[in-house]
Amino acid sequence: MLLSLTVLLSFLGLSIDVGYQEYVKTRMQAAADAAAMGGAQELRASGPTNLQASAKGDSAANGFTDQANGVSVIVNSPPSTGYSTTNSTAVEVLISQTVPTFFMELIGISSGTVTARAVAQLGPGTNCLYVLDPSAAGALSVSGGVTVAFNCGVMVNSSSATALSVTGGSHATAPYFDVAGKYTVGGGSSISPAPITGVAAASDPFLSLTKPTVPAICTYTNKSVGNGATTTLTQGTYCGGINIGGGSHVTFSGGTYILKGGGLTLSNGATITGSGVTFFNTAGGGYSYGPIVLNGGTTVSMSAPPTGSMAGILFFQDSSVGAAAASSISNGATAVMNGALYFPTTALTFSGGSSSAYTIIVADTLNFSNGATLNNNYSSLPGGSPVKGGPLLSE
């Protein structure tokens, strides 16, 4: 009976210790889930700067503080293992703690390690147009009797009483319009459906994008193509920008084109094509910032990369440039621009037809000077729309 009682007590002790560790594991998994979700939300709202502090703060709020009571909290973005190691919007949280035993110490086992892992990533967003200026009147403006159709949501951050302005017999349609301030409709114009006003301003959806490294050495300086020339350009650093005109035909090979000052200008019946390209528009090294100017009467067929760090990004204006000259993209109904047009601190005037599978516009202020359609067919992007919504647990 004594031997049997000893065995029974040993099993009882084992069950108590294992049960306690399972209890800790359950609490730890909840903390890891909360930390991963909070980290992903922080990434969406403010970029990666405070990601570590935010995720570890959520873990601490749920009872597991990094470097306290034997707890370790590790935050990785993108995750170090699993199915999302190439997803820059995914956040992995690994929590571990050394947990003391109660009865197993009698047989020399004084502690055990409990671990938990969670991965959250940003789900698909439903907007394709963001106007970021917080106070401008007419931040989103449609005028001149034009018709614009957005096949996705519209967000206007301005708190102005005329943040969204549709005038001069113009018409604008979308699944919904969200406006932080108010809107105005005049001169036989229309907006359908009626905008929802007073909503909270949205964060920049591309705030977490990592800027390309800008080399000090120029690949080309003041690149100009004209006189009906036909040529192919390759990725590199174009100091002083690129100027294409005179009926020339230019093919851009896939890759990232760094416009170090000067911007990109297309005029006089020129044609440009390119697949898997991103234009990063910045300044430096004595070269002043220049806008993107694609004039009417030209032909454009451009697509952003489908994968990689620049997936879905066609034009990427460096936010550190600050307020600068406005860009203008006016290429008519046949223009193809599959990708995001990202101008976070500068104004953009846009007009383009329905030929693009998808177009996303993020700008400080935005004016439609001609008819336009923004489509939202992201089937060419394995990761879906580059604009992401709220966080979702994925692992």
Secondary structure by P-SEA (a helix, b strand, c coil): caaaaaaaaaaaaaaaaaaaaaaaaaaaaaaaaaaaaaaaaaaacccccaaaaaaaaaaaaacccccccbbbbbbbcccccccccccccbbbbbbbbbccccccccccccbbbbbbbbbbbbcccccccccccccccccbbbccbbbbbbcbbbbbcccccccbbbccbbbbbccbbbbcccccccccccccccccccccccccccccccccccccccccccccccccccccccccccccbbbbccbbbbbbcbbbbbcccccbbbccbbbbbbcbbbbbbbcccccccccccccccbbbbbbcccccccccccccccccccccbbbbbbbccccccccccccccbbbbbcccccccbbbbbccbbbbccbbbbbcccccccccccccccccccc
